Amino acid sequence: MTCLLAHPRNPNCVIMSTEFALTFASSYIAISNQIITGDEDEVTPLVRQRVYETLCLAIKHYPPDLDNNDLIKMTEDGMTHKNRTARLSAGSVFSITAPIHIWMFASGRFSTNS
């Protein structure tokens, strides 16, 4: 769905869309956060893995507001989860956003007080 919305006429997933970027990214983050909130028997490691994989695609196509506390907390929680698959999947979200966070912090555009 993410690819279809970002580049409906192009099958290649190399295009980053800036049109409606904040709206889509914020929506994906909010929905993803709700999906992985719950008991362990409802939110299995496979569910977490799929949510983080989908979130990676969303971020790839629609760069989010990187000051988004939900994205930061969700990634941190996933990277400290007891299941290795969940940690690796959350780490893939971090690997996409970390270089941008580092650049923002180095250029004074990112505050650690968020």
RAQUI-V628346 format. One record per residue. RES is the residue in one small letter. PHI is phi as a letter, one per 40 degrees, with the letter a starting at -180 (999 if undefined). Layout:
# RAQUI-V628346
res={RES,RES}
phi={PHI,PHI}
This chain:
# RAQUI-V628346
res={m,t,c,l,l,a,h,p,r,n,p,n,c,v,i,m,s,t,e,f,a,l,t,f,a,s,s,y,i,a,i,s,n,q,i,i,t,g,d,e,d,e,v,t,p,l,v,r,q,r,v,y,e,t,l,c,l,a,i,k,h,y,p,p,d,l,d,n,n,d,l,i,k,m,t,e,d,g,m,t,h,k,n,r,t,a,r,l,s,a,g,s,v,f,s,i,t,a,p,i,h,i,w,m,f,a,s,g,r,f,s,t,n,s}
phi={999,d,c,c,c,c,a,c,b,b,c,c,c,b,c,b,c,b,c,g,d,c,c,c,c,c,c,c,c,c,c,c,c,c,c,c,c,i,c,c,c,c,b,c,d,c,c,d,d,c,c,c,c,c,c,c,c,c,c,c,c,b,d,c,c,c,c,c,c,c,c,c,c,c,c,c,c,c,c,b,c,c,c,c,c,c,c,c,c,c,c,c,c,c,c,c,c,d,d,c,c,c,c,c,c,c,c,g,c,b,b,c,c,c}
